[in-house]
Structures are given as structure tokens and as C-alpha cells.
Amino acid sequence: MQVLENIIEAFNSVRANLLRSILTLVIIAVGIACLVGMLTAIDTILYSMSNNFNRLGANSFKVHRQWNNIKSNQKGRQRKRAAEISFSEAVDFSEKYKYGGSRVSVDSYCTGNAVVKYGDEKSNPTVRLVGVDENYLYVSAYELSAGRNFSPNEVQSGTNRVIIGKEIVKMLFDDKPEKSIGKTISIGNGKYKVIGALKQKGNSSGGGNDRRVFIPLMKAKMLYGHSKKNYNITVSVADATKIDDAVSVAIGTMRGVRKLKAIDENDFRIQKSDGILEQLKDMTTELRLITIAIACMTLLGAAIGLMNIMLVTVTERTKEIGVRKALGATRTNILTQFLAEAVMICQLGGLVGIVLGIIVGFGVAAGIKGQFIIPWQWMILAMFVCLIVGVLSGLYPALKAARLDPIESLRHE
């Protein structure tokens, strides 16, 4: 009952000094809104990016040749640039690599300025032509909207078949995938029968994923292959949590394929699809710390303002304190009452700040067309911070009120 009475008295005191309480409450709300809003926005962005990376194949990794020259420790000499991953090495790796439930795909970049024609319509000369095998769509997280994938026989025989991206469907077939199936299109000097049309995937740092056409790997080798041609290897792991183990197996397999000795360094590199996301997470850790620092500075100002208000309140209510003590109120009663008032102002400011912060987070989610996440952990953190601020800022005024002499307080005018 005493706790309820203190809450009621605290509420009445806040209402009696409404303007001062609102000003302090607003400052607290701004700090909490900054804290909750920014942290929620960061989480929303990361969550959306994580989903996008999963659709892009975050459970996969690529095996590339080592492009950069490596400086030797011996008098600064440079070693020879690593040789290309040849067709035979890529195929050998795909046959030898064994890791439960994994799939291996080999692809070959042909050209980035192909022109695709159908009837009187043609694309801009910015279409990327890629030779792929039957596993490529799966490991690269492409989905078919119409038609089918390449069969192993089509890949090995190099037939004139093609799978086209979403932008090609828009340009040549009025954005109707089913209309493209079975049609014959021209790519450069060759004619290809469309057997599949892809769903939209979006862009990546390497170019437009939807502005691509795919032909069988052997066909690409026949048309664009040469002695220095490099082939790409992509591995998709069934369980993303075991990707590090899968990478270790891939390194061992590739060293065998490249016939490296035990003392030789790797002349290839592994690129995990989630590497960029991990870097972003590291960057946002610093951003979170900066956000918390800004919020703390704002809350420090609010705490000083609240302490000042509580000191003024103690002075204004000195005679009331004397009456309460004369009627039997203890120091603990007075201390608890004033602490309750300070905590109530902070909690009310915290609630307003949480609402504003959620609105900010929701606005960010809507802006990036991502999924909004209710920031329960940040809401709990905000209320805990408000509790601490209320106790710290109200403790000195409450102690001052509790230590007042009842006789002197009754004489106060």
C-alpha cells in the first residue's frame, strides 16, 4: 500500500509542476528516442541485409585464383602471379570435393557487352554472358519464373540453349516470362533457344544480376575458351553453420588439384558470401557505441535538469516535509517519495522516447522496404537506463529532503 501511495503522490507532484516536468521529460525522451531509434534502425538494416545475403547465397563460397602479386620476405622480391584456374582443374575440383550435402558449380565469364536480339527488339550492349553448369542457379540462389534449368547432358554437349535474366525478359518479351520459353534469340553471331527465365534477384557489387544470360558451360568453352581462360568455382553448403569446415575441406581439395607441395603457399583464395555482411556488422558495432555515447550525453543533461527541478521542489515543499515528519513520516518515507517522483518523470520520458524511437525504426524499415523488428531488447535497455538516471538524479535531492529538521521545516516560509 505504501508503494502505491508513493506512486500516487509522485504523480500528483508531477502534475502540480507540469511545465517543468514536461521540459525535463522531453529532454529524456529525446535521448531515449536517439538510443532506441538508432539501434532499432541499425538492427533493421542488418536484418534486411542478412535476408538479402541469404537470398544471394550466404551459405556459399567461391574459389578464385590469387590475383595479387605476393611480396616475398626475401629482399622484397615478388613471386609470380598465380596461374588461372583451368577448365580441367575446375572440373577436377567439382568431382573430388566431398562435403556432406554440398554442391559445386563451375562457371566462366564470357563477355560483359553482349547484345541480345529477338525480332525487332534488342538489348543495350551491356548484357553479361556467362557459361554455367547445371548447379549454378542453385548455388547462386537464382530462381526460375518460367521454364527449366540446364540438364547435365546440355551442359556437357554444349547445345544452343539459354536462360535469360529478368531485365532481358522485360526488354524483349514485355515482362512475360512464359512468353519467352521456346523462342529463339540472337546473342552475338549465335542463335539460342530460351529454356528458362529467371525471377528478379537485384543488383550486386559485381553488376546487374538481372541483366545476364546463361549458356551451357561447354558452349562457353568452345566459343570463348583459350589457354589463359580462368574458371570460377562456387560451393554451396547445406548447413551455413558448417561453412568454415567446408572451406577447410575445399582448401585441402584445391591444393591437391593444383598439385601444391606442403611448403607451398595457396595460390588461390576463398571468398565467403557473408564476408561483406560481417564487415558491416563490425562497422555497426562502432556506430552503436557512438549512438549510445550521444544518448548518454543527452541523458546526462536531462539528469542535471531533473536534479535541479527536484532541488527546487524540495525547497518549495520544505514546510510540507516538516508536516509529514511531525505526523510520523520517517526519513525513509521522505527519501522514497522524492526518489519515486524522479523515477516517474524518467520513466514517462522513457516511454515517450521509446514510442518515438519505434517510429524512427519503422520509418527506416519502410524506407528500405525491409522487415521491421520490434526492439524488445532496446526497449528494456531504455527503461533500465531511465531507472538508473531517475535514481541517480533524484538521490541527492531526496537525501536533502530526508535530512531536513522537522522544526526548522515547519518554520519555513
Secondary structure, DSSP 8 states (H G I E B T S, - for coil): -HHHHHHHHHHHHHHHTHHHHHHHHHHHHHHHHHHHHHHHHHHHHHHHHHHHHHHTTTTEEEEEE--S--B-TTTT-B--------HHHHHHHHHH---TT-EEEEEEEEEEEE-EEETTEE--TTEEEEEE-TTHHHHTT--EEEE----HHHHHHT-SEEEE-HHHHHHHHTT-HHHHTT-EEEETTEEEEEEEEE----EETTEETTSEEEEEHHHHHHHH--TT---EEEEE-SSGGGHHHHHHHHHHHHHHHTT--TTS--SEEEEETTHHHHHHHHHHHHHHHHHHHHHHHHHHHHHHHHHHHHHHHHHHTHHHHHHHHHTT--HHHHHHHHHHHHHHHHHHHHHHHHHHHHHHHHHHHHHTT------HHHHHHHHHHHHHHHHHHHHHHHHHHHT--HHHHHH--
